[in-house]
Amino acid sequence: MNYNLICTDIDGTLLNADRYLSNATVNAFAKADIGTVLASSRMPSAMHYLQEGLGIQNAPLIAYNGGLILGKNGVCIESNTMPLQVLEVLLPHHAKHTYNLSIYADDDWYTDQDDFWSLREINNTRVTPTYQPALNSLETLNTTRRAPQKLMCMGEATEIDSIVTHLSGVYNDEVHLYRSKDTYLEITPKYIDKAKALRILLKHQFDFGMDKVIAFGDNHNDEELIKHAGLGVAVANATEQLKAIANYTSAFTNKEDAVAMAIEKFVI
């Protein structure tokens, strides 16, 4: 089978122990010489340096797990946001706790705390947030008539537990609570995923379907993508559920160039 496009998750899938692209990975993508779409829960700016590293600066990308779909040269194809009221409901709870609340809208990141969590995100994504009180961020979004594509709460597991309890039953039909770790909670519009986003992208900017895509992932938010791609590849450190869905499970982890190895095997 010949593939026309590589679609890959980033964290836990593509990046090495230094949270960057290994030489083997860069070389594999260059040799494959087919289209590449990065699909992540990250904001667009947090993917641009990786696009540069792969030499695909103007390529389309899928941000916020499908919340924001950008075509070639950064043209917005689709934006999916949650009701601003979700943030309003969360703010009184946040005011009584110490977890980091990060608010993402388009390509802006707002947070009120210069703390361990925000510093780690800065290190991981090479993006610096706008620091301001959460109430000010709400006012900023209100004033500019925008709504978030993602809210991310980072903190101790017990505090994250309390957020889930606080939001349970609130806007259940409109938002999804995704806990990637005990200490991380991502709140996103409910009916989005990477596969839906990729289908939209293919329809707008490519002349082939999902069967011509080789996709890579490691976690729950990659399941639909891996399930519906022409070839879905799970890295060795993927969840057991993702491995069960995948067409192929690599013997290598993200830190061992799993994506590069699979590109060599199936594309080159």
N, C-alpha and C positions, 0 to 999 in steps of 0.2 A: 504493500500500500504506500502510495506517495502522499506526503502531507504538505500542505501549502502554508500552514501557520502554526507557530508555537504560541501557546497561551499558558503562562505560568504564574503561580503564586510567588510571593517573595520571601517573607519571613518563615523560617523553618523548612523552606523548600529550595530556594535559589541561592541564598546567601551562605557563605562559609562561616567559620568560627570567628572571623574578624568582622562579620556582618557586612561583607562586601562580596564582590564577584571575584572568584579565583581566576587565574590565568587559563586554566583548563576550561572553565565555563565560557569565558570571553572567546577563546579559540573555537570552541564547539559551535557557538552561535554564528561566528563568522564563517566557518566552513559550511554550516547548514544553508546559509544564504537564503532563508525564506522569511516571511513576515513574522514579527514577534509582537505580542501584546502582553504587557504586564497587568495582572489582575490581583488586586490587593485590598485590604481594609484601610490601607494608608491613604493620605491625601495626595493630590497630584504632585505637589512640590517635593514630597518625600520619595517620589519615584523618578524624578527628572535626572538626578545624578546617576541612577542606575541605567536609565536610558542612554545617557551620555557614555557610560562605561561600556555599553554594548554597541554603541555607534548607531542608535536608533532614536535620535533626539526628537524627530518629528512624527514618530509612530503613534498610533492610537493607544489609549490606556483605559483601564477600568479601575476606578477609585471607589473607596468606601463599600467594597464588596458588591458593586453594581449600583450604588447610590448616585454615582456620577460617571457618565460615559463620555469620554472625549475622543473625537476622531483625529485624523491627521492634522498636524499643526495646532493642536489644542482646541479645535472647534467643538463646542458643546453639542452633543447629539441628544442626550437626555439627562435630566436631573430629577432625582427622586428624594424628596425631603419628608420629614415628619412634622406633625403639627407643633407649632411653637409652644403650645400649651403643655406639652410633655416636659419641656424645660421649666416652665413655670411651676409645675407640680413638683419637680425635683428640687427646686431651689430652697424651699423651707427645710427640707431634709438635709441638704448639703450644708446649710448654715449651722447645723447642730453637730456636724461631724468633721473629720479631718482629711477625708479622702480627696484626691485630686479629681476635679471635674474639668474635663477638656471638651470644648464645644467646637465642632467642625462645620463650617458652612462654605461651600464652593472651595476656594483654596486658602481659606483663612482658618487659623487655629487660635482659639481664645482660651486662656486659663488664668486663674487668679493666684496660683501658687508657684513660686520658684522653689520647688521641693525635689526630693529624691526621684519622684515619679516623672515630673516634667523634664528634669535633667537627663533621666535615662532615655526618654523619648527623643530629646534633642540629639543625644549621642547616637541613637539607633537610626534616626531618620534624617539627620542633618538639616532640620527645619527648626527655626526659633519661633515660639508663639508670641502673640500679643498678650501681655500681662495686664489684666484689669479685673476688677470684681465681677463675679458672675452676673450680678444684677445689671452692671454696665453692658456686659455682653448681650444680655437679653434686650436691653434698650437699643444697642447697636443694630441688632437683627430686626427689631421692630421698626426702627427708623428707616432702614434700608429695604424693608419689606422682604426680608429673606427668612428662611427657616433652615435648621441644621440637617445635613445629611447623616451626621453621626454625633452621638454623645459618648464619651468614654470616661468611665470612672475607674480610678486606680487607687488601691489602698489595701489595708489589712483585710483578710478574708471575712472576718466578722462584720466589718463595715460594708463590704460588698453584699454580704448576706442581707443586711438590713435594707439596702437599696432595692434588692429584688423583692423583698417583702413589701416595701413601701409602694413600689410600682405595680405589684401584682393586681390585676383587675382593672388597671388604668390604661386606657387606649390599647387594650389587648388586640383589637382588630387592626391596629395601625402601626404598632412598633413590635420589634423582635428584640428580646434580651439575649445576647450571645456572650457566654462566659468562656473566653479562650483560656483563662487560668483562674485559679481561686482568687487572685488579686486583681483581675481585669474583668470589667463588664462593658461590653459595647452595646449601645442602643441604636438601632437602625430602623428605617422603614420596613414594614413587615414582609411585603411580597417582592423583595428583590433577591437576586442571587447572581453569581458570576456567570452561570450558563445563560440566564435570561439576557443579561447585559451583552454577552458575547454574540448571541443570536441577533440582537438589535444592531450591534456593530457590524456584523457580517452582512446584514441586509443593506446597510447604508453605504458601506465602503469596500466591500469585497464581492466577488462573483462566484463564491462557493459556500457550502454549508458546513455544519458542525462535523460531518464525516471526514473532512479534510484537515481537521485540527488535532494536534497532539497536545495534551494538557498535563500539567504537573501540579501536585498539591500535597498537603500534609495534614490538614485539619478539617473540622466539621464544616467550615464555611467554603470548603473546596468540593464538597460532595456532589452537588448538582453539576458542576463543571466536569469533574472526573467521570461522572455517570453518563453524560451526554456527548462528550467529545468522541471523535473518531477513535482515538487511543487515549485512554485515561491512565496516567502513571502516578502511582503513589511512591514517595520516597520511603526508605527503610524506617525512618523515625515517625512515620505517619500514624494516625490513630488506627486501631484495629478495624473500626467501621469503614474507614476510607479504603483500607487495603482490601476489604471484602468487596467493595464496589469496583475497584480499579481493574482494568484489563491486564495490567502488569505492575508488579511491585518490585522496585529496585532493591538490590542487595546492599545498596550504599545509602548513607544518610546525606542530608544537605551539606554537612561538613566534609563529606567525602566525594563531592562532585557528582551527586546522583543525577542531576539534570544533564550535565555534560555527558555522562556515561550513556544515558538513555538516548540522547540526541545522536551520539556516535552509532548506537545500535540500530535505531529505528529510522533516522533521517539521513545520516551521512552514508 
